[in-house]
Amino acid sequence: MNFKPGKNPNHPKKGSTIRVDPIRKKSDIKKVRAVISKNPLHACLFSVGINTGFRISDILQIKVAQVHDLPVGGEIAIREKKTGKLRIIVLNETCVNDIQILLKSKWYQEDDYLFKGQRGAVLTIPYVSTMVKGWCRSVGLRGNFGSHTMRKTFGFMKRMDGFSLPLLVQVFGHSSQKQTLDYLGIMDSEIKDVFMGSL
């Protein structure tokens, strides 16, 4: 059904936000990986999303020429669409392996986008959001998931692994620790933990 601009009841009201959840357990990440493992495009997109912390708009900019000969620990530079800043990240073994599997699974030219669909066009953000929702639903996860889930999962897991909050503020380019905590959706749970500990 088509709605007039600004009249779609499914869209948030102006000024409001929709909170997208991270995947909060490594066991659930493994479940998602298992579900999508036979689809090289999906597996690679998920790996890059949860291992780099790039926004999906930046991930979809990656071209084959940037990654086809990249070794483990190699760097990739992308100018962020949202901020205009040049961001350089290092690709770990999981990313590099999944990129190579994807490149062998279909025909690519050097100037192709890495994450292209069956018709050769780059994937869209709404399409990726639908994919992520489907992955999470298929393994029984509850919550509001979308394309931002991968970036948030990266940050959430790095925080749980002991990386400092000031470091993650830098990684995400946020203006404060409060913004990063709120973004990752862990502020409420951490505050609850403060009160639950008996003295």
C-alpha positions as CSV (number, residue, x, y, z in Angstrom):
1,M,0.0,0.0,0.0
2,N,1.3,3.4,-0.9
3,F,1.1,6.3,1.6
4,K,1.5,10.0,1.0
5,P,4.9,11.5,2.1
6,G,5.0,11.6,5.9
7,K,1.7,9.6,6.3
8,N,3.1,6.0,6.7
9,P,1.9,4.9,10.1
10,N,4.9,2.4,10.3
11,H,7.5,5.2,10.2
12,P,8.5,6.9,13.5
13,K,7.2,10.4,14.2
14,K,9.6,13.3,13.4
15,G,12.1,13.7,16.2
16,S,11.5,10.2,17.6
17,T,13.9,7.3,17.3
18,I,13.7,3.5,16.9
19,R,16.2,1.6,19.0
20,V,17.9,-1.2,17.1
21,D,19.3,-4.0,19.2
22,P,22.8,-5.6,19.1
23,I,23.2,-9.4,19.3
24,R,24.2,-9.8,22.9
25,K,25.6,-13.3,23.1
26,K,28.5,-14.9,21.2
27,S,26.5,-18.1,21.1
28,D,23.8,-16.3,19.2
29,I,26.4,-14.9,16.7
30,K,27.4,-18.5,16.1
31,K,23.8,-19.5,15.5
32,V,23.4,-16.8,12.9
33,R,26.7,-17.8,11.2
34,A,25.5,-21.4,11.0
35,V,22.2,-20.3,9.4
36,I,23.8,-18.1,6.7
37,S,27.0,-20.2,6.2
38,K,25.9,-21.6,2.8
39,N,25.3,-18.1,1.4
40,P,28.7,-16.5,0.8
41,L,27.2,-13.0,0.3
42,H,25.3,-13.1,3.5
43,A,28.1,-14.7,5.5
44,C,30.6,-12.1,4.2
45,L,28.3,-9.2,4.9
46,F,27.7,-10.4,8.5
47,S,31.4,-10.9,9.1
48,V,32.4,-7.5,7.8
49,G,29.5,-5.9,9.7
50,I,30.3,-7.4,13.1
51,N,34.1,-7.2,12.8
52,T,34.7,-3.7,11.6
53,G,31.9,-1.6,13.2
54,F,31.4,0.2,9.9
55,R,28.0,1.7,9.2
56,I,26.1,-0.3,6.6
57,S,26.2,2.8,4.3
58,D,30.0,2.5,4.4
59,I,30.2,-1.3,4.1
60,L,28.1,-1.1,0.9
61,Q,30.8,1.3,-0.6
62,I,33.5,-1.4,-0.5
63,K,34.8,-2.3,-3.9
64,V,36.5,-5.5,-5.0
65,A,39.7,-3.6,-5.9
66,Q,40.1,-2.6,-2.2
67,V,40.0,-6.2,-0.8
68,H,40.8,-8.8,-3.4
69,D,44.5,-9.2,-2.5
70,L,44.2,-8.0,1.1
71,P,46.1,-10.2,3.6
72,V,45.0,-10.8,7.2
73,G,45.8,-7.6,9.0
74,G,45.6,-5.5,5.9
75,E,44.0,-2.1,6.0
76,I,41.1,-0.7,4.2
77,A,40.2,3.0,4.0
78,I,36.6,4.3,3.5
79,R,35.3,7.9,3.6
80,E,32.3,7.8,5.9
81,K,29.1,8.9,4.2
82,K,27.7,10.4,7.4
83,T,30.7,12.3,8.6
84,G,32.9,12.7,5.6
85,K,35.9,11.5,7.6
86,L,38.4,9.0,6.3
87,R,38.3,5.9,8.4
88,I,41.0,3.2,8.3
89,I,40.4,-0.3,9.8
90,V,42.2,-3.6,9.8
91,L,40.5,-6.7,8.5
92,N,40.9,-9.8,10.7
93,E,41.2,-13.4,9.6
94,T,37.4,-14.0,9.6
95,C,36.7,-11.0,7.3
96,V,39.5,-11.9,4.9
97,N,38.5,-15.5,4.7
98,D,34.8,-14.7,4.1
99,I,35.8,-12.1,1.5
100,Q,37.8,-14.6,-0.4
101,I,35.0,-17.2,-0.3
102,L,32.6,-14.6,-1.7
103,L,35.0,-13.5,-4.5
104,K,35.3,-17.1,-5.6
105,S,31.5,-17.7,-5.5
106,K,30.6,-15.3,-8.3
107,W,32.1,-13.3,-11.1
108,Y,33.5,-9.9,-10.2
109,Q,35.4,-7.1,-11.9
110,E,37.8,-4.9,-10.1
111,D,35.5,-1.9,-10.0
112,D,32.4,-3.9,-8.8
113,Y,30.9,-3.3,-5.4
114,L,31.7,-6.3,-3.2
115,F,28.2,-6.6,-1.9
116,K,26.2,-6.7,-5.1
117,G,22.9,-8.6,-5.6
118,Q,22.0,-11.1,-8.3
119,R,21.4,-8.4,-10.9
120,G,24.8,-6.8,-10.3
121,A,23.5,-3.7,-8.4
122,V,24.8,-2.9,-4.9
123,L,22.6,-4.0,-2.1
124,T,20.4,-1.3,-0.5
125,I,20.2,-0.5,3.2
126,P,16.5,-1.5,3.5
127,Y,17.3,-4.8,1.8
128,V,20.1,-5.4,4.3
129,S,17.8,-4.5,7.2
130,T,15.3,-7.1,6.0
131,M,18.1,-9.7,5.7
132,V,19.4,-9.1,9.3
133,K,15.8,-9.3,10.7
134,G,15.4,-12.6,8.9
135,W,18.7,-14.0,10.2
136,C,17.9,-13.0,13.8
137,R,14.3,-14.3,13.6
138,S,15.5,-17.6,12.2
139,V,17.5,-18.4,15.3
140,G,14.8,-17.3,17.7
141,L,16.2,-13.9,18.8
142,R,13.7,-11.4,20.2
143,G,14.2,-7.7,19.7
144,N,14.3,-5.0,17.1
145,F,17.0,-5.9,14.6
146,G,18.1,-4.2,11.4
147,S,21.2,-3.2,9.4
148,H,22.6,-1.2,12.5
149,T,22.5,-4.4,14.5
150,M,25.9,-5.5,13.0
151,R,27.7,-2.3,14.0
152,K,26.1,-2.3,17.5
153,T,27.0,-6.0,17.9
154,F,30.7,-5.1,17.1
155,G,30.7,-2.4,19.9
156,F,28.7,-4.4,22.4
157,M,31.1,-7.4,22.1
158,K,34.2,-5.3,22.2
159,R,32.9,-3.7,25.4
160,M,32.1,-7.2,26.9
161,D,35.6,-8.3,25.9
162,G,37.1,-5.6,28.1
163,F,38.0,-2.8,25.6
164,S,37.7,0.5,27.4
165,L,34.8,2.8,26.9
166,P,37.0,5.8,25.9
167,L,38.6,3.6,23.2
168,L,35.1,2.7,21.8
169,V,34.1,6.3,21.9
170,Q,37.0,7.0,19.5
171,V,36.2,3.9,17.4
172,F,32.6,5.1,16.9
173,G,33.5,8.7,16.6
174,H,31.0,9.7,19.3
175,S,31.2,12.9,21.3
176,S,30.8,11.3,24.8
177,Q,30.9,8.1,26.7
178,K,27.2,8.5,27.5
179,Q,26.5,8.5,23.7
180,T,28.4,5.3,23.2
181,L,26.8,3.5,26.2
182,D,23.3,4.6,25.0
183,Y,24.1,3.6,21.4
184,L,25.2,0.1,22.5
185,G,22.2,-0.4,24.7
186,I,24.2,-1.4,27.7
187,M,23.7,1.5,30.0
188,D,20.4,0.2,31.6
189,S,21.9,-3.3,32.2
190,E,25.1,-1.9,33.8
191,I,23.1,0.4,36.1
192,K,21.0,-2.6,37.2
193,D,24.2,-4.6,37.9
194,V,25.4,-1.8,40.2
195,F,22.3,-2.2,42.4
196,M,22.1,-6.0,42.2
197,G,25.6,-6.6,43.9
198,S,25.2,-7.3,47.6
199,L,27.7,-5.6,50.0
